[in-house]
Amino acid sequence: MSRPEDARLQAALADAIEEYAARVREHGEIPPFPAGRDVAATDVAITAAAILKAAEVYSFEIAAMFNI
């Protein structure tokens, strides 16, 4: 069940994704996390999987993007 704070988190995540992508397009690759900030691989995987599913990005598209 969705809670009001979920909507705020979703909006913040969407804003961060759009801003990060815009900066990468403009300036080239930048690290996604600041120096010294450890983010657990499980947390990254959960978040990335949810984002890819919501954006309807599939494994063959990922392979094409990264030439794998």
C-alpha positions in Angstrom: 0.0 0.0 0.0 1.3 3.4 -0.9 1.8 6.0 1.8 2.1 9.9 1.4 5.8 9.8 2.1 6.2 7.3 -0.8 5.0 9.9 -3.2 7.6 12.4 -2.0 10.3 9.7 -2.3 9.2 8.8 -5.8 9.2 12.5 -6.8 12.7 13.0 -5.4 14.0 9.9 -7.1 12.5 10.9 -10.5 14.0 14.4 -10.1 17.4 13.0 -9.2 17.4 10.6 -12.2 16.5 13.3 -14.6 19.1 15.7 -13.2 21.8 13.1 -13.2 21.1 12.0 -16.7 21.1 15.6 -17.9 24.5 16.3 -16.4 26.0 13.1 -17.8 24.7 14.0 -21.3 26.1 17.5 -20.9 29.5 16.8 -19.2 30.2 13.1 -19.7 30.3 10.2 -17.2 30.2 11.2 -13.5 30.2 8.8 -10.5 26.6 8.2 -9.3 27.6 8.4 -5.6 29.9 10.9 -3.8 33.4 9.8 -2.7 33.3 7.9 0.6 29.6 7.1 0.3 29.1 3.3 0.2 25.8 2.1 -1.2 25.0 -1.6 -0.8 24.9 -3.7 -4.0 21.6 -5.1 -2.9 20.1 -1.6 -2.6 21.4 -0.7 -6.0 20.1 -3.9 -7.6 16.6 -3.4 -6.0 16.4 0.2 -7.1 17.8 -0.4 -10.6 15.4 -3.3 -11.2 12.4 -1.3 -10.2 13.5 1.7 -12.4 14.1 -0.6 -15.4 10.8 -2.3 -14.9 8.9 1.0 -14.6 10.6 2.4 -17.7 9.9 -0.9 -19.6 13.6 -1.4 -20.4 14.3 -5.0 -21.1 17.5 -7.1 -21.0 18.1 -7.0 -24.8 17.9 -3.2 -24.7 20.4 -3.1 -21.9 22.7 -5.4 -23.9 22.4 -3.1 -26.9 23.2 0.0 -24.9 26.3 -1.5 -23.5 27.3 -3.5 -26.5 27.3 -6.8 -24.6 
